[in-house]
């Protein structure tokens, strides 16, 4: 098996990762390593890998690195996309944590090399793909405003700290959403579109999401006062289809418009949109996940196939 490991430049000196590479090579696996230096490197590495019959590409980095790899893979013809493995080396590692990918580099690399591929869906917002979640509103603003040094110091807890300091001054955004033949217009504090289930360092925003069901889970939350918290909590727990403050639905496509730019975190990368067209590419990527992963549907379990360009 030919395997390519792409390492985010920030993690190249990690001794545990170096030991893992040596161990896997000692087991007879042909493993080459590339290190990113600047934006676009992952795309260039993957384009070359597709011409060299590389069977598996392993990404070592955080959610942002995985996001870049997802978009680079989706830029390739479907038949040329190698299987993707993941070594989580970021701050939040939301996708890896939710899917149960192990943290220690040797365990993660062993899974990526020897594990079974699954066909999973990929979301798309306008012209940007996402493998995990598009999280809009308050949570996205917190993620973007959390200083890098604080992330390094506190890990995922940094998001909670910054969230507490910002909660009182976040302004809801006026949004019009169209999905499933319906349209509704409301002030919102959260718009979350999940292929995976969590974002922002462990915040579970789409608890019913599955990576291979051909659907995206959409959560919207309207602003509510402290006096209404007694009504809001049951809705946040039950996630009704159309509650007074919470709305949760599963769709194949949707669109939204806002009077002002909505802050949206796409797999760890910050963007702002006043208009969004959202869709899902079913079975678009082959990804190595643990057998015990709870985010995959096993009704007709099978190894990965590439079904969507």
Buried (B, 14 or more C-beta within 10 A) or exposed (E): EBBBBBBBEBBBEBEBBBEBBEBBBEEEBEBBBBBBEEEEBBBEBBEEBBEEEBBBBBBBBBBBBBBBBBBBBBEBEBEBBBBBBBBBBBBBBBBBBBBBBBEEBBBBBBBBBBBBBBBBBBBBBEEBBBBBBBBBBBBBBBBBBBEEEBBEEBBBBBBBEBBEEBEEEBEBBBBBBBBEEEEEEBEBBBBBBBBBBBBBBBBBBBEEBBBBBBBBBBBBBBBBEEEEEEBBEEBBEEBBEEBEBBBBBBBBEBBBBBEEEBBBBBBBBBBBBEEBBBBBBBBBBBBBBBEEBEBBEEEEEEEBEBEBE
